[in-house]
Amino acid sequence: MLRLNLKCVLSRFSAAPVSFEAAHRYCILLCPRVPLADPARRCTSTPPFVSSPLRTLYTSPILQDSSTFHRLPAMALPAEVKLGFIGGGQMSKSICLGLIEAKSCEIDALWTSDTNEKQLSHVKRRGVHTTTSNLDVVKNCNVLILCVKPNIISPVLNEISQYITKDHLVISIAAGITINQLSSLLPSRTRIVRVMPNTPSLVGAGASAFALGDHCTSQDAELVTLILEAIGSSVAVNEKDIDAVTGLSGSGPAYVFLMIEALADGGVRSGLSRDIALKLATQTVFGAAKMCLDTETHPALLKDSVASPGE
Ligand SMILES: NC(=O)c1ccc[n+]([C@@H]2O[C@H](COP(=O)([O-])OP(=O)(O)OC[C@H]3O[C@@H](n4cnc5c(N)ncnc54)[C@H](OP(=O)(O)O)[C@@H]3O)[C@@H](O)[C@H]2O)c1
């Protein structure tokens, strides 16, 4: 059954029928650092997020019988932390609204700036301080999260750099921009952290990795962990690995959404209504991910338990 479905999913990706072997190769390509085909590593490695406490069990609103988040309460951020998001787009909103949902800080401690005022309406509605001036955020906050596109990082840092003090912790989520590049645009000895989050942070189920700059303290590491674990799981990595994280978990939700859509399309093609197909596809992906987390069993073994030999 799995072979058929995987072929169906991959056919949808490529708009042409593919062999199971090609489908399997494609999946390995999506996750090149832990090749399923490598028997030596196959059953020993566990996903990095298993070791973190399972904070959240998210049920998609599409499932009519349960439409709220189920989670362990997040640890509160220290009262002196004022979090400022520079850039109020997709990822900024996911983190900010995720923190609000987790009740991990006072809403009064949150600021967002964006040159595009329309982007601010979602967080403004929730009580976050909003402004079109990045400097307002720098002046009112001691933790800055740079959430603009990578090509906008340089002009933004040129704009705010002279207002950055030793009290600021600067967190960048910009893909591909290194700590060295950031520090060359900021005052010397600025404490800089590179974080690679993902959009499920919105629902408390994010998967983030972070790398600390040279001038960060152990308290900075603790604070970043607190922020990220309020909205999901986090792991500390070497900065050289952040690009791999960007490809895997930073961009990963897009692969999974595509897979959900493809599974649902397969169901519709086989005669199911769109609503039922989407509900089943979504719950299937949620259930499979939860099974990996809860049982701490390698996905290859879980896959084999579905793809048992038939007649
Ligand atoms: N989206 C993800 O899944 C994801 C995951 C991990 C990391 N990231 C990283 O997160 C960052 C933001 O990505 P995104 O997808 O959230 O992009 P986005 O939705 O385009 O958000 C960026 C926002 O910044 C605004 N902006 C542009 N120039 C600005 C300036 N000078 N000052 C303040 N705000 C400004 C943009 O306004 P306009 O729309 O008017 O340009 C936009 O609202 C990127 O560096 C990306 O690498 C994203």
The ligand as a Gaussian input file, in Angstrom:
#p B3LYP/6-31G(d) Opt

LIG

0 1
 N        9.025000      31.989000       5.619000
 C        9.663000      30.964000       6.190000
 O        9.155000      29.828000       6.237000
 C       11.024000      31.188000       6.797000
 C       11.614000      30.152000       7.555000
 C       12.844000      30.373000       8.141000
 C       13.504000      31.586000       7.991000
 N       12.921000      32.563000       7.235000
 C       13.629000      33.852000       7.088000
 O       12.783000      34.859000       7.617000
 C       13.026000      36.079000       6.932000
 C       11.682000      36.664000       6.543000
 O       11.057000      35.775000       5.643000
 P        9.479000      35.826000       5.407000
 O        9.128000      34.633000       4.614000
 O        8.795000      36.093000       6.717000
 O        9.408000      37.125000       4.467000
 P        8.215000      38.168000       4.302000
 O        6.914000      37.508000       4.584000
 O        8.425000      38.829000       2.972000
 O        8.497000      39.224000       5.480000
 C        9.469000      40.218000       5.395000
 C        8.811000      41.538000       5.781000
 O        9.807000      42.537000       5.912000
 C        9.246000      43.744000       5.380000
 N       10.309000      44.694000       5.079000
 C       10.913000      44.962000       3.894000
 N       11.856000      45.923000       4.054000
 C       11.824000      46.261000       5.373000
 C       12.564000      47.189000       6.158000
 N       13.531000      47.950000       5.627000
 N       12.271000      47.287000       7.471000
 C       11.312000      46.515000       8.033000
 N       10.580000      45.631000       7.341000
 C       10.847000      45.491000       6.039000
 C        8.516000      43.249000       4.163000
 O        7.619000      44.220000       3.668000
 P        7.224000      44.127000       2.091000
 O        6.304000      42.958000       1.968000
 O        6.578000      45.434000       1.802000
 O        8.523000      43.932000       1.349000
 C        7.804000      42.028000       4.728000
 O        6.598000      42.393000       5.363000
 C       13.919000      35.783000       5.740000
 O       15.212000      36.270000       5.973000
 C       13.913000      34.245000       5.650000
 O       15.166000      33.751000       5.220000
 C       11.689000      32.403000       6.650000

